[in-house]
Each structure stands twice: as structure tokens, then as C-alpha cells.
Amino acid sequence: MSRPQQHDNDALRASLRQQRGLTGWLPRQLAAMKPSIAVVGDLMLDGWWSGSIDRLCREAPAPVVEIGQRRFAPGGAANTAMNLAALGAKVRLAGITGCDDAAAELLGQLRDAGVDTTYVQQIPAAVTTTKIRICSNGQVLVRMDDVQHGSSAEALDLLALSIPEVLLDQQAVVVCDYGAGTLNGPVRSRLVDLLPGRSDVLVVVDAHRPQVWAGVKPDLATPNAMEAADMLGLKFDAETNRTAVVAGHRQELLDAAGADAVVVTLDREGAVLLPRSGDVHRTWARPVQEKQASGAGDTFVAALTLALATSLPLTTSVDLAQAAADIAVHRPGTSVCSTDDLCRHLEGFVDTAVDADELATHIRRHREEGHRIVLTNGCFDVLHRGHTRYLNQAKQLGDVLVVALNSDESVRRLKGPGRPINNITDRAAVIAALSCVDYVTVFDTPTPIPLIQKIRPEIYAKGGDYTPEMLAETAAVEDYGGRVAILDYVADQSTTAVVERIRNGNGEPNSGD
């Protein structure tokens, strides 16, 4: 890399370290960094075969599916690699396949996507793991798995010998261990020997059993809810508040994974970030009713790794990963989320603020469904850690979070002629892109009391620099039986303080998240 390019990247990293909100331009900034990321793990090929059903077979009461379309996509660690490449990373992939037709299809797609497959070990006696789903009318009828159970000693030794070269000059490594045996024995031993203490390499573990990878001292582990329960020796059922349980066992999960942070993915319920220090952070998914998608977890891990490798703060990285997973889960089959996909998704939040009448209509529908409404308000001019923590807490008070933003003229009346820094369109787009926020509206009155009286939220939330007695809104809320909730406030993270540091050229201090 040339010195001017390195200087540009250093300046961009410094800017990204302060980024709290998700904006339409952010994914392109991350892609411009072109981080070098290695993926080591279980490779597989996903098949999605679809057709029509017109009759039952004679031999048994089973439907006959006349296949009309065959589609294949890289799966497992290969899907993580595909997503990373689509998001702008320079990807080096290491794993084991056979020398069969499935391997040819898999490696061909990876190479076409720009993934370096030099370190994929092709073993003549091996079978390339293939998972074919037979579908009709959008419904998966059956999945047929052709699986290599474990890898030969020869294959594992070859992969283990390549690990030092795989890690050479990489900014991050993702270990994708789904229990297929690729990373057993010498491969794991080599990674455990080489990775701990490497401050120059971000280590992310996406494993069926993260605890067996504690020896690599990962920066981040990403178990799903079932895997987290296994780490804790617990059983989750339909009545379990999984968010509360994993948050309550934060230290045990961190210690079991040997990680600096753990992100527990909860499928339709989003994800929970558990750092060793700092606040627990939630994301909320935007699920689909009928799910015929696979690999959204790989998309989540890929976007999260890319964001962290380019110096985006941890909480912002998790929010970006959730946005990428939301895109993948809304697509059929095994798919990837690209830089352009993410940009379009985030740009879609522009002009999403609703007026008070439309908001009231939405609120009536939510109440009919038994949802509790939370309302908060503010300028939210330059988004910072205090804002995102506060909004995250507000969402957890109920089911639907409404954020009412002061109009530009209202901000000027409150803050002076130099504010807002960002106009209402930009402020609304950034707030709406946060997964914890369900609706954004704008008000121009001296207080949000008229809006409160119109939608009558069960909970009205404000930051901890107030008391209920200080708020003019309290009487309006209590008149209809609502409750005022005062949440945490980070005094040195006020927008005024951030703006002052920017104007003085001091920048924002690193908050560690």
C-alpha cells in the first residue's frame, strides 16, 4: 500500500471510530478500506431445487416434485467468505473439499466472487458437503445432506500446515466451526498456537461450540441462542426470556468463550451484545412471516467482522450486522448482502418519518395486537454513544418505540442559530435506521405534549438529567394513566460536548464501544 493511500485509510479509520449511526454512505466507506480477512472453516454447497407437485408417487403417499430449477450457492464458511467479498473485503479462504462436481461448483462461484481459494485443500477421497433443499410453492419439503463425517488425517495436516500463510498480512480472521470436523486436531492446535496475543489481527469465532475455541482468545464470539444455552448448561423453551438470561450470564459466557465480547444471535428477536466492560446492547430484527432463507447468520458475522476490521465501534458494528442480516433473511435461499444492498437499505430510511395522524393509526393497530408503546423525544443532532444506549434502554421498556424529533426550527429555538448540525431529514434517517426504533415523527411545538395526548403512550421516557417533577410532560402522561420513566444519562456524551470537541479539533474520545 502506498503512503498516500495508507494516510487516507488512517484518516478514514479515525473518522469511523466516532461513527454511531447507520447512514447510506457508510457501507461504501467500509468497502473503500478493503480489509484483508481470512476465513477458516467448514465449507459446503447449498442447493435449492424447486418444482411443481401434481401427483403422489405410486410407491408411497409421497408427493412427486418435478424439478424446474436448480440453484446452488456456497454455504457455511464459504457463505461467510462470499458475504465478506460482496461487502468489499479481500478474502482468503481455507478449508477442505473433495474433488467432485460439488467442489467444482463451489470453488467456481467463490473465485467468480473474487475470493482467494488458494488454501482450500481438495482431497480426492473426500466428499464435498452438500445440502440440497427440495421446494415447491415457496415451501421447503425436504433437505438432503451429503456429508463428509470428519476429515482424514492427511487433509487436516495439509490444512494445518497452511495456516501460517493463511494468516499472513490479514487484518482479521473468522473461524467458522460448525462441527463438520474441518477444524479438529492439528488445525485447531495451530490456530491456538498462532492467534493469542496477536494485537494486529481481529479474531472472530463463529462456532457450534465456542467454548472449545477459548484458547485462541478471540476478540468476539458469536453463538446463537441454542449454542449459548449449551455453554451455560441450560435449556431454553418457548417461555424463556432469552435476552434476560444471556445478559444475566454475561460473565459466564465471556469466560467460557475466552472472548473480549460475545454476541448472542436470537434469530427473529435480533441479537444481544455482551462486552466485558460497558453496557449490554440489543438489536431488533425485522423478520419475515414466511421464512425460506438460510445463512443470514453468516451474513451477520461477515458484516460484523468487516465493520470491526475497519475500526467501526462495536455497538455500531452490531447494528450494521443486524441490518445486513435483515436483508439476507428477506431473500429466498442462501444469499449474500452486498455493499450496494446495504446502502439501498439504509438510504431507504430517508423520508420515513410519519406525521402525527399516520402515527396514531399505526399505534391503534399495535394496541389491538397488545403492544405497549414507548415514546421519547429530543433533538438527536449528532448521534453519540449516550443516545444509542438511551434509545436501546427505552425500547426495552415496551414493545414499540416511537422517537419524536424536534424540527429544525425547534432545535434553533432551543440550541441557538448554529444548530442543528444535521437537518431533520438526515436526523430522522439515522434514528430510523437503528433497529430499536420503530417509528420516527417530527414535532414543532414547544413540548411534545400535543403528541403525547394524541397517541397516549403507556411509557414516556426521558434521559436521566431530568426528574419527573422537572418535566412539563409528566402531568399530561399521568392524566391518562401513563408512566414517566427516567433512563441513564451519560453526562460527558452530550451533543453539546461532542460538537464543542469537533469545533475545537479535539475529536471524540474513544469510549471503548
C-alpha positions as CSV (number, residue, x, y, z in Angstrom):
1,M,0.0,0.0,0.0
2,S,1.4,3.4,-0.9
3,R,1.9,6.1,1.7
4,P,-0.8,8.4,0.5
5,Q,-3.3,5.5,0.4
6,Q,-2.2,4.5,3.9
7,H,-2.6,8.1,5.1
8,D,-6.2,8.2,3.6
9,N,-7.1,4.9,5.3
10,D,-5.7,6.1,8.7
11,A,-7.8,9.3,8.4
12,L,-10.9,7.2,7.4
13,R,-10.3,4.9,10.4
14,A,-10.1,7.8,12.7
15,S,-13.5,9.1,11.4
16,L,-15.1,5.7,11.6
17,R,-14.1,5.2,15.2
18,Q,-16.5,8.1,16.0
19,Q,-19.4,6.8,13.9
20,R,-22.5,5.9,15.9
21,G,-25.4,6.0,13.4
22,L,-26.1,4.0,10.2
23,T,-26.2,6.1,7.1
24,G,-26.5,5.3,3.4
25,W,-22.8,6.3,2.7
26,L,-21.3,4.2,5.5
27,P,-21.1,0.8,3.7
28,R,-19.2,2.3,0.8
29,Q,-16.7,3.9,3.2
30,L,-16.1,0.5,4.8
31,A,-15.7,-1.2,1.4
32,A,-13.2,1.5,0.4
33,M,-11.0,0.3,3.2
34,K,-10.7,-3.2,1.5
35,P,-9.7,-5.0,4.7
36,S,-7.9,-8.3,4.3
37,I,-9.8,-11.0,6.1
38,A,-9.2,-14.8,6.3
39,V,-12.0,-17.3,6.7
40,V,-11.1,-20.7,8.0
41,G,-13.7,-23.4,8.4
42,D,-16.3,-25.9,7.2
43,L,-17.1,-25.5,3.6
44,M,-20.3,-26.7,2.0
45,L,-22.5,-26.2,-1.1
46,D,-26.2,-25.3,-0.6
47,G,-28.7,-26.5,-3.2
48,W,-32.1,-25.0,-3.7
49,W,-34.2,-27.1,-6.1
50,S,-37.7,-26.0,-6.8
51,G,-40.5,-27.5,-8.8
52,S,-44.2,-28.3,-9.0
53,I,-46.3,-31.0,-7.4
54,D,-49.2,-32.5,-9.4
55,R,-49.4,-36.1,-8.1
56,L,-48.3,-38.6,-5.5
57,C,-45.9,-41.4,-6.3
58,R,-47.2,-44.9,-6.7
59,E,-44.8,-46.5,-4.2
60,A,-45.8,-44.4,-1.2
61,P,-48.1,-41.5,-0.2
62,A,-45.3,-39.0,-1.1
63,P,-45.5,-36.1,-3.4
64,V,-43.7,-36.1,-6.8
65,V,-41.8,-32.9,-7.3
66,E,-40.9,-32.2,-10.9
67,I,-37.8,-30.1,-10.6
68,G,-37.9,-27.0,-12.7
69,Q,-35.0,-25.0,-11.3
70,R,-31.7,-26.0,-9.7
71,R,-29.7,-23.3,-7.9
72,F,-26.5,-23.7,-5.9
73,A,-24.8,-21.3,-3.5
74,P,-21.7,-21.5,-1.3
75,G,-22.7,-22.4,2.3
76,G,-21.1,-22.5,5.7
77,A,-17.7,-20.8,5.9
78,A,-17.9,-20.3,2.1
79,N,-21.1,-18.2,2.6
80,T,-19.3,-16.1,5.1
81,A,-16.5,-15.6,2.6
82,M,-19.0,-14.7,-0.1
83,N,-20.6,-12.1,2.1
84,L,-17.3,-10.6,3.1
85,A,-16.3,-10.3,-0.6
86,A,-19.6,-8.7,-1.5
87,L,-19.1,-6.1,1.2
88,G,-15.7,-5.1,-0.1
89,A,-13.2,-7.2,1.8
90,K,-10.2,-9.0,0.3
91,V,-11.0,-12.6,1.3
92,R,-8.7,-15.5,1.8
93,L,-10.5,-18.8,2.4
94,A,-9.1,-22.0,3.9
95,G,-10.9,-25.3,4.3
96,I,-11.3,-28.8,2.8
97,T,-13.4,-30.1,-0.1
98,G,-13.4,-33.2,-2.3
99,C,-12.5,-33.2,-6.0
100,D,-16.1,-33.8,-7.0
101,D,-18.7,-31.9,-9.0
102,A,-19.9,-30.1,-5.9
103,A,-16.4,-28.8,-5.2
104,A,-16.1,-27.6,-8.8
105,E,-19.4,-25.7,-8.5
106,L,-18.4,-24.3,-5.0
107,L,-14.9,-23.2,-5.9
108,G,-16.1,-21.7,-9.2
109,Q,-18.6,-19.5,-7.5
110,L,-16.1,-18.4,-4.9
111,R,-13.5,-17.5,-7.5
112,D,-16.0,-15.6,-9.6
113,A,-16.8,-13.5,-6.4
114,G,-13.1,-12.7,-6.0
115,V,-12.4,-15.0,-3.1
116,D,-8.9,-16.4,-2.9
117,T,-9.3,-20.2,-2.7
118,T,-5.5,-21.0,-2.8
119,Y,-5.7,-22.5,0.6
120,V,-8.7,-24.7,0.1
121,Q,-7.4,-28.3,0.3
122,Q,-9.0,-30.5,-2.4
123,I,-8.8,-34.2,-1.3
124,P,-9.6,-36.9,-3.9
125,A,-11.1,-39.2,-1.3
126,A,-13.2,-36.6,0.4
127,V,-16.8,-35.7,-0.2
128,T,-17.8,-32.1,-0.5
129,T,-20.6,-31.5,2.0
130,T,-23.7,-30.7,0.0
131,K,-27.2,-29.7,1.4
132,I,-30.0,-29.8,-1.1
133,R,-33.4,-28.4,-0.2
134,I,-36.4,-29.5,-2.4
135,C,-39.0,-26.8,-2.5
136,S,-42.4,-26.3,-4.1
137,N,-44.6,-23.1,-3.9
138,G,-42.0,-21.5,-1.6
139,Q,-42.1,-24.3,0.9
140,V,-39.1,-26.5,1.8
141,L,-40.4,-30.1,1.6
142,V,-37.2,-32.0,2.5
143,R,-33.4,-31.4,2.9
144,M,-31.0,-34.0,1.6
145,D,-27.5,-33.8,3.2
146,D,-24.5,-35.5,1.6
147,V,-22.0,-35.0,4.4
148,Q,-18.3,-35.8,4.9
149,H,-18.2,-37.0,8.6
150,G,-14.8,-35.8,9.7
151,S,-11.8,-35.2,7.6
152,S,-8.8,-37.5,7.0
153,A,-5.6,-37.1,9.0
154,E,-3.9,-36.2,5.7
155,A,-6.4,-33.4,4.9
156,L,-6.2,-32.0,8.4
157,D,-2.4,-32.0,8.4
158,L,-2.3,-30.2,5.0
159,L,-4.7,-27.5,6.2
160,A,-2.8,-27.1,9.5
161,L,0.5,-26.6,7.6
162,S,-1.1,-23.8,5.5
163,I,-2.4,-21.8,8.5
164,P,0.7,-19.5,8.9
165,E,0.4,-18.5,5.3
166,V,-3.4,-18.1,5.6
167,L,-2.9,-15.6,8.4
168,L,-0.1,-13.7,6.8
169,D,-0.9,-10.0,6.4
170,Q,-4.5,-10.4,7.4
171,Q,-6.4,-7.8,9.4
172,A,-9.0,-10.3,10.7
173,V,-9.7,-14.0,10.8
174,V,-13.1,-15.7,11.1
175,V,-13.1,-19.2,12.5
176,C,-16.3,-21.0,11.2
177,D,-16.6,-24.3,13.0
178,Y,-20.0,-25.9,12.5
179,G,-18.9,-29.3,13.9
180,A,-18.0,-30.9,10.5
181,G,-14.5,-31.8,11.6
182,T,-12.5,-29.5,9.4
183,L,-11.0,-27.7,12.3
184,N,-10.3,-30.6,14.5
185,G,-6.9,-31.7,15.9
186,P,-3.9,-30.1,14.2
187,V,-5.8,-27.3,12.6
188,R,-7.2,-26.1,16.0
189,S,-3.8,-26.6,17.6
190,R,-2.1,-24.4,15.0
191,L,-4.7,-21.6,15.4
192,V,-4.4,-21.8,19.2
193,D,-0.6,-21.5,18.8
194,L,-0.6,-18.6,16.4
195,L,-3.6,-16.3,17.3
196,P,-3.5,-15.5,21.1
197,G,-1.7,-12.2,21.7
198,R,-1.9,-11.0,18.1
199,S,-3.0,-7.4,18.5
200,D,-2.7,-6.9,14.8
201,V,-5.4,-9.5,13.9
202,L,-9.1,-9.3,14.9
203,V,-10.2,-12.8,15.8
204,V,-13.9,-13.7,15.4
205,V,-15.2,-17.2,16.3
206,D,-18.4,-18.4,14.8
207,A,-18.6,-21.9,16.2
208,H,-21.1,-24.6,17.1
209,R,-19.3,-24.9,20.5
210,P,-17.4,-21.6,21.1
211,Q,-16.0,-22.9,24.3
212,V,-13.6,-25.2,22.5
213,W,-12.1,-22.2,20.9
214,A,-11.4,-20.3,24.1
215,G,-7.7,-21.0,23.6
216,V,-7.5,-18.6,20.6
217,K,-8.5,-15.7,22.9
218,P,-11.0,-14.3,20.4
219,D,-11.9,-10.7,20.3
220,L,-15.5,-11.8,19.6
221,A,-17.6,-15.0,19.7
222,T,-21.0,-15.2,18.0
223,P,-23.1,-18.1,19.4
224,N,-26.7,-18.4,18.6
225,A,-29.2,-18.8,21.5
226,M,-29.1,-22.7,21.5
227,E,-25.3,-22.6,21.5
228,A,-25.3,-20.0,24.3
229,A,-27.6,-22.3,26.3
230,D,-25.2,-25.2,25.8
231,M,-22.3,-23.1,27.0
232,L,-24.3,-22.3,30.2
233,G,-25.7,-25.9,30.6
234,L,-29.2,-24.6,30.3
235,K,-32.4,-25.4,28.3
236,F,-34.3,-22.6,26.6
237,D,-38.0,-23.2,25.9
238,A,-40.8,-21.0,24.4
239,E,-41.4,-19.2,27.7
240,T,-37.7,-18.3,28.3
241,N,-36.7,-14.7,28.1
242,R,-33.6,-15.4,26.2
243,T,-32.3,-11.8,26.2
244,A,-32.6,-11.6,30.0
245,V,-31.0,-15.0,30.6
246,V,-27.9,-14.4,28.4
247,A,-27.5,-10.9,29.8
248,G,-27.7,-12.2,33.3
249,H,-25.0,-14.8,32.5
250,R,-22.7,-12.3,30.7
251,Q,-19.6,-13.2,32.7
252,E,-20.0,-16.9,32.3
253,L,-20.5,-16.7,28.6
254,L,-17.4,-14.4,28.2
255,D,-15.3,-16.7,30.4
256,A,-16.5,-19.9,28.6
257,A,-15.7,-18.4,25.1
258,G,-12.5,-16.8,26.3
259,A,-13.6,-13.7,24.4
260,D,-13.5,-9.9,24.9
261,A,-17.1,-9.8,23.8
262,V,-19.9,-12.2,22.9
263,V,-22.8,-11.5,20.5
264,V,-25.7,-13.9,21.0
265,T,-27.9,-14.1,17.9
266,L,-31.6,-14.7,18.6
267,D,-33.0,-15.2,15.1
268,R,-36.3,-13.3,15.0
269,E,-35.5,-11.5,18.2
270,G,-32.3,-9.8,17.0
271,A,-29.0,-10.1,18.9
272,V,-27.5,-9.2,22.3
273,L,-24.0,-7.8,22.6
274,L,-22.2,-8.7,25.9
275,P,-18.9,-6.9,26.2
276,R,-16.5,-7.4,29.1
277,S,-16.9,-3.8,30.0
278,G,-19.7,-1.4,29.1
279,D,-23.4,-1.8,28.5
280,V,-25.3,-4.7,27.2
281,H,-26.6,-3.7,23.7
282,R,-29.6,-5.1,21.9
283,T,-30.6,-5.2,18.3
284,W,-34.1,-6.0,17.0
285,A,-34.6,-7.9,13.8
286,R,-37.1,-7.1,11.1
287,P,-38.4,-10.7,10.5
288,V,-40.5,-12.1,7.7
289,Q,-43.6,-14.1,8.2
290,E,-42.7,-16.9,5.9
291,K,-39.0,-17.8,6.1
292,Q,-37.3,-19.7,3.3
293,A,-33.9,-18.3,3.8
294,S,-30.6,-19.8,5.0
295,G,-27.3,-18.3,6.0
296,A,-28.4,-15.0,7.5
297,G,-26.2,-15.8,10.5
298,D,-23.2,-16.0,8.1
299,T,-24.2,-12.6,6.7
300,F,-24.4,-11.2,10.2
301,V,-20.9,-12.5,11.1
302,A,-19.4,-11.2,7.8
303,A,-20.8,-7.7,8.2
304,L,-19.8,-7.6,11.9
305,T,-16.2,-8.7,11.1
306,L,-15.9,-6.2,8.2
307,A,-17.1,-3.3,10.4
308,L,-14.8,-4.1,13.3
309,A,-11.8,-4.6,10.9
310,T,-12.4,-1.1,9.6
311,S,-12.5,0.4,13.1
312,L,-16.2,1.0,13.4
313,P,-17.3,1.0,17.2
314,L,-18.6,-2.3,18.5
315,T,-22.2,-1.3,19.1
316,T,-22.4,0.4,15.6
317,S,-20.8,-2.8,14.1
318,V,-23.5,-4.9,15.7
319,D,-26.2,-2.6,14.4
320,L,-24.8,-2.8,10.9
321,A,-24.6,-6.6,11.1
322,Q,-28.3,-6.7,12.1
323,A,-29.2,-4.6,9.1
324,A,-27.2,-6.9,6.8
325,A,-28.9,-10.0,8.3
326,D,-32.3,-8.3,7.8
327,I,-31.6,-8.0,4.1
328,A,-30.5,-11.7,3.8
329,V,-33.5,-13.1,5.7
330,H,-35.9,-11.3,3.3
331,R,-34.5,-13.2,0.4
332,P,-35.2,-16.9,-0.5
333,G,-32.4,-19.4,-0.4
334,T,-28.8,-18.8,0.6
335,S,-27.9,-15.3,-0.4
336,V,-25.4,-12.6,0.2
337,C,-25.7,-8.9,1.2
338,S,-23.5,-6.6,-0.9
339,T,-22.3,-3.0,-0.3
340,D,-25.0,-1.7,-2.7
341,D,-27.7,-3.7,-0.9
342,L,-26.7,-2.2,2.4
343,C,-26.5,1.3,1.0
344,R,-30.0,1.0,-0.6
345,H,-31.4,-0.4,2.7
346,L,-30.0,2.4,4.8
347,E,-30.9,5.1,2.3
348,G,-34.4,3.7,2.4
349,F,-34.8,5.2,5.9
350,V,-34.7,8.8,4.4
351,D,-38.2,10.4,4.5
352,T,-39.6,7.6,6.7
353,A,-40.8,10.0,9.4
354,V,-44.5,9.8,9.8
355,D,-46.9,12.6,10.7
356,A,-49.0,12.5,13.9
357,D,-52.2,11.3,12.2
358,E,-50.4,8.4,10.4
359,L,-48.6,7.6,13.6
360,A,-51.8,7.4,15.6
361,T,-53.2,4.9,13.0
362,H,-50.2,2.7,13.4
363,I,-50.4,2.9,17.2
364,R,-54.1,1.9,17.2
365,R,-53.1,-1.3,15.3
366,H,-50.3,-2.1,17.7
367,R,-52.6,-1.7,20.7
368,E,-55.1,-4.1,19.1
369,E,-52.2,-6.6,19.0
370,G,-51.5,-6.0,22.7
371,H,-48.3,-4.0,22.3
372,R,-47.0,-1.4,24.8
373,I,-46.0,1.9,23.3
374,V,-42.9,3.8,24.4
375,L,-42.4,7.5,23.4
376,T,-39.3,9.6,23.8
377,N,-38.2,12.8,22.2
378,G,-35.2,15.0,21.6
379,C,-33.1,16.8,19.0
380,F,-30.7,13.8,18.4
381,D,-28.5,16.1,16.4
382,V,-25.1,14.5,16.4
383,L,-25.7,10.8,17.3
384,H,-23.3,9.6,20.1
385,R,-22.9,6.7,22.5
386,G,-25.2,8.3,25.1
387,H,-28.0,8.5,22.5
388,T,-27.8,4.9,21.3
389,R,-27.6,3.5,24.9
390,Y,-30.6,5.6,25.9
391,L,-32.7,4.5,22.9
392,N,-31.7,0.9,23.5
393,Q,-32.9,1.1,27.1
394,A,-36.1,2.9,26.0
395,K,-37.0,0.1,23.6
396,Q,-36.8,-2.5,26.3
397,L,-39.5,-0.7,28.4
398,G,-42.2,-1.9,25.9
399,D,-42.8,-3.3,22.5
400,V,-42.9,-0.3,20.1
401,L,-40.5,2.6,20.4
402,V,-41.6,6.0,18.9
403,V,-39.0,8.8,18.7
404,A,-40.3,12.3,18.3
405,L,-37.6,14.7,16.8
406,N,-37.6,18.4,17.3
407,S,-38.0,20.2,13.9
408,D,-35.0,22.2,12.7
409,E,-36.7,25.5,13.7
410,S,-37.5,24.0,17.1
411,V,-33.8,23.0,17.5
412,R,-32.7,26.5,16.7
413,R,-35.1,27.9,19.3
414,L,-33.6,25.6,21.9
415,K,-29.9,25.5,21.0
416,G,-29.2,28.7,19.1
417,P,-28.5,29.7,15.5
418,G,-25.6,27.3,15.0
419,R,-27.8,24.3,15.4
420,P,-28.9,21.8,14.2
421,I,-25.7,20.4,12.7
422,N,-27.7,17.9,10.8
423,N,-31.1,18.8,9.2
424,I,-34.3,16.9,10.1
425,T,-34.1,14.6,7.0
426,D,-30.7,13.4,8.0
427,R,-31.5,13.1,11.7
428,A,-34.7,11.2,11.0
429,A,-32.9,8.8,8.6
430,V,-30.2,8.0,11.1
431,I,-32.6,7.4,14.0
432,A,-35.0,5.4,11.9
433,A,-32.1,3.1,10.8
434,L,-31.5,2.0,14.4
435,S,-33.1,-1.4,14.9
436,C,-34.5,-0.4,18.3
437,V,-36.6,2.4,16.7
438,D,-40.0,1.5,15.2
439,Y,-41.3,5.0,14.2
440,V,-39.9,8.5,13.9
441,T,-42.1,11.6,13.9
442,V,-41.4,15.3,14.0
443,F,-42.9,18.0,16.2
444,D,-42.6,21.7,16.2
445,T,-44.4,22.6,19.4
446,P,-42.5,23.9,22.5
447,T,-43.1,20.5,24.1
448,P,-44.4,17.1,22.8
449,I,-47.5,17.3,25.0
450,P,-49.9,17.6,22.0
451,L,-48.3,14.4,20.5
452,I,-48.5,12.6,23.9
453,Q,-52.2,13.5,24.2
454,K,-52.8,12.2,20.7
455,I,-51.1,8.7,20.9
456,R,-51.2,8.3,24.7
457,P,-48.0,6.1,25.1
458,E,-48.0,3.7,28.0
459,I,-44.5,4.9,28.8
460,Y,-42.9,8.3,28.2
461,A,-39.1,8.0,28.5
462,K,-36.5,10.8,29.1
463,G,-32.9,10.9,29.9
464,G,-31.6,10.9,33.5
465,D,-30.6,14.5,33.6
466,Y,-34.3,15.2,34.4
467,T,-36.7,14.1,37.1
468,P,-40.4,13.6,36.5
469,E,-41.1,16.8,38.5
470,M,-39.0,18.8,36.2
471,L,-41.0,17.7,33.1
472,A,-44.0,19.6,31.8
473,E,-45.0,16.4,30.1
474,T,-45.4,14.5,33.3
475,A,-48.9,15.7,34.1
476,A,-50.1,15.0,30.6
477,V,-48.8,11.4,30.8
478,E,-50.2,10.7,34.2
479,D,-53.6,12.2,33.3
480,Y,-54.5,9.1,31.2
481,G,-52.6,6.6,33.5
482,G,-49.3,6.5,31.7
483,R,-45.9,6.3,33.3
484,V,-42.8,8.5,33.0
485,A,-39.5,6.6,33.0
486,I,-36.2,8.3,33.6
487,L,-33.3,6.5,32.0
488,D,-29.5,6.6,32.3
489,Y,-27.7,9.7,31.0
490,V,-24.0,9.9,30.1
491,A,-23.1,13.5,31.0
492,D,-19.9,13.8,29.1
493,Q,-21.5,12.3,26.0
494,S,-24.0,15.2,25.4
495,T,-24.3,16.5,21.9
496,T,-23.2,19.9,23.0
497,A,-19.9,18.4,24.4
498,V,-19.4,16.4,21.1
499,V,-20.0,19.5,19.0
500,E,-17.6,21.5,21.1
501,R,-14.8,18.9,20.7
502,I,-15.3,18.8,17.0
503,R,-15.2,22.6,16.7
504,N,-12.0,22.7,18.8
505,G,-10.4,20.0,16.7
506,N,-10.1,17.6,19.6
507,G,-12.3,14.8,18.2
508,E,-14.4,12.5,20.3
509,P,-12.7,10.4,23.0
510,N,-12.7,6.7,22.4
511,S,-15.5,5.3,24.6
512,G,-14.4,1.7,24.2
513,D,-17.6,0.5,22.4
